[in-house]
Amino acid sequence: MTPAPANTRFFIPPVIAIPLFLWLFVKPGLGPLDFWWSMALILVLAVGMSLGFDRNLFHRIQGKGSGWKPGTVIAAGLLSAVILYGVFSLGGVLLRLLFPAAGAGINGVYAYRGEASPLRIALLMLLIIGPGEEFFWRGMVQHHLVKRLGPPTGIGIATLAYTLIHLTTGNPVLLLAALVCGLFWGLLHHFTKSLPLVVISHTAWDILVFLLLPLNS
């Protein structure tokens, strides 16, 4: 088998992973696995492929060259998660006021928790889902799109792809949430140049919004 050209091989992981993400939201889940195990499995596959096709991804995961000190990375990541949570808190209130039916969409997001225990969800978010999504979407997909197309177009396409994988949920509120999150973390990664910082932001926000301070009440 002839190897893929260097200028296209970086897009093989997303071409394989994106249909899996789309299918994940149809059932949700893959076969006998529930949503959370399925999401973790897809991300392990996506990140594993990405590391295989882009050996420099490992250095970006380590935050090399960003110039940020570890303590600052943690503090900035947590602060950005709190800011994003505040945006969603305000946005949830406004959506319910302007579009009363949006409440059902917000509640629908939390239906994905299913029968999974909060501890299992928290551990998967902390160890696989939060880091994996950033390694893949910002560390791999956005990185190479920006490298080839420039920041505005690259960030825009990466954000759009991240949003559209939620299309099969049929939930406009979840699509809007994915758009806001994708743009927020995309810009955060672009301006900080620190993948670990964005990983902390994403993971902390996930745990805040899904487990600690849910917005579906």
N, C-alpha and C positions, 0 to 999 in steps of 0.2 A: 504493500500500500504506500502510495506517495505521500510524504508528509505535507500538511497544509502549509502554504506560504506564510512567512513570518508576519506579514502585514494583515493576515486574516485569522490566524490560529487563535488569537486572543478572544475571538468572538464565538468560538466553538462552545465553551461552557455556557454562556447565556442562551445560545440556540437550543441546547439540550435542556437546560434548567427551566427556562421560562414556561414551556408547555406543562412541565410538572407542577409549577406553582399555579398555573391556571386550573389544572385538573384538581389540585388540592382543595380549592374553594368550591368545586362543584358538589362534592359528596357530603361534607368535607372529610378528607382523610384518604389514605391509600390502602386499599384492601382491608385487612383486619385491624390496621393501625388507626388510632384516633388522630385528630387534627394535630396535636402537639408532637406526638412521635413522628408523624408524617412530615411535618415542617422541619423537625430536627434532622430527619434522614435526608430530605432534599437538600438542606443546607450543607450537611457533611459532604454529600456528593458534589454540590456546586463549588464549594470551597476547595475540596480535594482536586477537582478538575482544574480549577483556577490556578492552584499552586503548581500543578503539573505543567500547565501551558505558560505560566509566567513565574519564573523563579525569583524575580525581584519583588513579587507580592509579599514574600516572607519578610523582607526588609521593611516594607511599608507597614506591615502588621506590627513590627517592633517599634515603629515610629522613628526610624533612623532618618536623620537629616531635617527633622521638623524644628529642632532647636528648643523644644519645650522640656522643662524639667518635670519629673514624674509627679511631684506634688501639685504643680500647676495644672498638669493634664487632668488629674483627678478632680481638682476643685472646679476647673472650667467645664469639664464634662458634666459634673453634677449640677452646676449652676445653669448650664444650658438646658438640662433636662427639666429643671424646675420652671424655667422660663417657658419652655414649650408646653409644659403641663398647664401653666397659667393661661397661655393662648387657647388651649383646648377647653379649659374651664369656662372662660369668657365666651368662646365660640359656641359651646354647648348651650349656654343660656340664651344667646342671641338666636341660634337656630330654632330652639323651642318657642321663642317669642314670635319669630317671623314665619316659621313653618311648623305648626303644631305636630304635623305628621312625622317630623324629624325625630321625635322621641322614640318612635318605633325603630327607626334606623339605628339610633344610638344603642338601644337595648339589643338590637340584632347583632351588633359587634360582640357583645358579651356572651351571646349564645355559643360562641366558639369555645368557651371554657368547658362546656359539656360536663362530663362526669369526672374530669381530671382533678386530682387534688391540688390545692394551692401550692403545696410544697413541690410537687413534681413540675408544675408550670413554672414556678420560680427558679428551680434548678435548671430546667431546660432553657429558660430565658437567659439566665446568668452565664451558663457554660457554653451554649450552642447557638440559640436563636438570635439574641442580641448581637454578639460578636460575629456570627456567621453572616447575618444580613449585611453588616457593614463591610466585612471582608469582601463579600461578593459584589454588592451593589455600588458602593463607593470605592473600595480598594481595587476592584477589577473592572467592572463595567464603566463607571464614570471616569476612572483614571484613563482608560484607553480611548474613550470617546473624546475627552477633553484634549488628550495628546494629539489626536488626529483632526479634530474639528474646531478646537478652541473652547474656552470656558463657557460662553453663553450657550452655544449649540450643544456642546457635550453634556453640560449639566442639565439642559432642558430635555434632551433625549433620554438621558438616564432617569430623570425624574418622571418623565412620561411613561417609560417602560415599567418603573417601580409602581406607578399608579395603576397602569392597565392590567397588571397581573391580578389585581383585585376585581377586575370587571366581572368575572364569573360569579361573584358573590351576589350580584344584582342589588347591591346596597349602595345607593348614592352617598350616604353619609360616610361609609367606609372608603369609598373612592375619594371623597373630599379629604378625609383624614390622611389617606396615603399620599395624596398630592401635597398637602401641607408638610407632612413629615419628610417626604422625599426631597422637597425643595429646601427645607430647613437643614437637614443633615447634609445635603449636597453642597449647599453654600458654606456650612460650617467646616466641612472637609476641605473645600477649596481655599478658604481664607486662613485656616489654621495649619493646613498641610500635615495634620496629625490624625492618623487613622485611630490610634488608641483613644484619643479624646472623643471622637465621634462614637466609638464603641461604648464608652462609658455613658455618654449622653443617651444613646439609643436604649441600652440595657436598663439604665435607671428609669427612663421614661416608661418603658414597657412595664416594669414592676410597679411603678407609681400608678399608672392609669388602669392596669388590669387587676392589680391585687391590693395595693395599699389604700389608694384613694380613687376608686372607680367612679366614673361619671354617669352611670346609668340610673342613679337614684332620682 
